[in-house]
Structures are given as structure tokens and as C-alpha cells.
Amino acid sequence: MNGAGGREYRTRFAAPDVSEFWSFTAYGDDNRLMAHNSINRRSRGDRTLTPDDDGTYSILLSADVDAHVDDPHFHPVPEKDSYLILRLYGPSEAIQNGDYTAPVFSVVER
């Protein structure tokens, strides 16, 4: 993914079945380091997100920090090629057996 040119991504998903916690973290494709952002928001997950009214979670990815800084579902991504890692701590047996499909982030149409 790449946040250049105002590109944004969104997903909605049911929480992964884990005994500890789960989170998404963005990394730069060029250097494989955690992506820096001006608000030092490094991840979004079960400890930082609140479920939506229907019990699912949603995440918005964008490089436009100023426009989304107050959105608790916002996770900054850089204006360069990057990738997300979904960390699953204490994954259920179903996850370990490959029966879990990670959420897909779609480009937000304008």
C-alpha cells in the first residue's frame, strides 16, 4: 500500500480469535522498519480500537494525519510503498491451522 496522492484504505472485520492480543503495524517497504508518523501511532488493535456497534472492528489507513488525527480507527501509513503486519498473540487453534483469513484493506473510492 501507499498513502501518496491522498490514497486511503479501509477494512471492517471480526476480531481474530486470540488469547492474548492482536494488532496491525505499518512498515516501510524500502527499509523494513516501522513506519514513522507525526503522531507516533505505531499500531491499531484490540487494545487501541473500540468495536463498532455491530461488534466488528474498522481501520482507516491514510498518510493524511491532520485530517484523521482524532479518528480512533485511524492508522497512519507513509506516502511510499509500505505493508502491514497483523500480529496475533496466542492465536486459536483455527488460526494456527490456517482457517483464518486476514482482513483485506480496500482503496477508499472518492
C-alpha positions as CSV (number, residue, x, y, z in Angstrom):
1,M,0.0,0.0,0.0
2,N,1.0,3.6,-0.5
3,G,-0.6,6.7,1.0
4,A,0.7,9.1,-1.7
5,G,-1.7,11.3,-3.6
6,G,-4.3,11.1,-0.8
7,R,-4.9,7.4,-1.3
8,E,-6.7,5.8,1.7
9,Y,-7.6,2.3,2.6
10,R,-10.4,0.8,4.9
11,T,-11.3,-2.5,6.3
12,R,-14.1,-3.9,8.5
13,F,-13.6,-7.3,10.2
14,A,-14.4,-9.6,13.1
15,A,-11.7,-9.8,15.7
16,P,-9.3,-12.6,15.3
17,D,-9.7,-15.4,18.0
18,V,-6.6,-14.9,20.2
19,S,-6.0,-15.5,23.9
20,E,-3.6,-12.5,24.3
21,F,-4.0,-9.7,21.7
22,W,-3.8,-8.7,18.1
23,S,-2.6,-5.6,16.2
24,F,-1.7,-4.1,12.8
25,T,1.6,-2.3,12.4
26,A,2.8,-0.5,9.2
27,Y,6.4,-0.9,7.9
28,G,8.2,0.8,5.1
29,D,8.8,-1.4,2.1
30,D,12.2,0.2,1.4
31,N,13.8,-0.3,4.8
32,R,11.6,-2.8,6.5
33,L,11.4,-0.5,9.6
34,M,8.3,0.5,11.5
35,A,6.8,3.4,9.6
36,H,7.3,6.8,11.3
37,N,4.4,9.2,11.6
38,S,4.0,12.6,13.3
39,I,1.6,11.3,16.0
40,N,3.7,8.3,17.0
41,R,0.8,6.0,16.4
42,R,2.6,2.7,15.7
43,S,-0.3,0.2,15.7
44,R,-4.1,-0.3,15.9
45,G,-5.5,-3.4,17.6
46,D,-7.7,-4.8,20.3
47,R,-6.1,-2.6,22.9
48,T,-6.5,0.6,21.0
49,L,-9.7,0.1,19.0
50,T,-13.3,0.1,20.1
51,P,-15.6,-2.3,18.3
52,D,-18.2,-0.7,16.1
53,D,-21.9,-1.0,17.1
54,D,-22.2,-4.4,15.3
55,G,-19.2,-5.8,17.2
56,T,-16.8,-5.7,14.2
57,Y,-13.7,-3.5,14.0
58,S,-12.8,-1.0,11.4
59,I,-9.5,0.6,10.5
60,L,-8.7,3.5,8.1
61,L,-5.2,3.8,6.7
62,S,-4.0,7.2,5.3
63,A,-1.0,9.4,5.1
64,D,-3.2,12.5,5.9
65,V,-2.6,12.6,9.6
66,D,-4.1,16.1,10.0
67,A,-7.4,15.0,8.5
68,H,-7.7,11.9,10.7
69,V,-5.8,12.5,13.9
70,D,-8.9,12.5,16.1
71,D,-10.3,9.3,14.5
72,P,-9.6,6.4,16.9
73,H,-9.8,4.0,14.0
74,F,-7.1,5.8,12.0
75,H,-3.7,4.2,11.4
76,P,-1.1,6.4,9.6
77,V,0.7,4.9,6.6
78,P,3.6,6.6,4.7
79,E,3.5,8.3,1.3
80,K,5.6,5.5,-0.1
81,D,5.3,1.7,-0.6
82,S,4.6,0.0,2.7
83,Y,3.0,-3.1,4.2
84,L,1.1,-4.1,7.3
85,I,1.8,-6.9,9.6
86,L,-1.1,-8.5,11.6
87,R,0.3,-9.7,14.9
88,L,-1.6,-12.5,16.5
89,Y,-0.5,-13.3,20.1
90,G,-2.0,-16.5,21.5
91,P,-3.7,-17.5,18.2
92,S,-6.6,-20.0,18.4
93,E,-6.2,-23.5,17.0
94,A,-8.3,-22.4,14.0
95,I,-5.8,-19.6,13.2
96,Q,-2.9,-22.0,13.6
97,N,-4.5,-24.4,11.3
98,G,-4.9,-21.8,8.6
99,D,-8.7,-21.4,9.0
100,Y,-8.5,-17.6,9.5
101,T,-8.3,-15.2,6.6
102,A,-6.7,-11.8,7.5
103,P,-8.8,-8.7,6.7
104,V,-8.5,-7.2,3.3
105,F,-7.9,-3.4,3.0
106,S,-9.7,-1.8,0.1
107,V,-8.9,1.5,-1.5
108,V,-11.5,4.2,-0.4
109,E,-13.2,5.4,-3.6
110,R,-13.6,9.2,-3.8
